[in-house]
């Protein structure tokens, strides 16, 4: 893998983690909302979509 390919993968992973963070912007410990953390499957699907996998691939 070239340095350029590594950088592209790193950017995709950062974008995917950023999408997960933005989806949970309220946090699970907010006093007025209760705790509704996403399931491991939900997180896996968000990350998979963020790096380019289709719904059929995850």
Helices and strands as residue ranges (DSSP letters): H 3-23, H 40-50, G 55-57
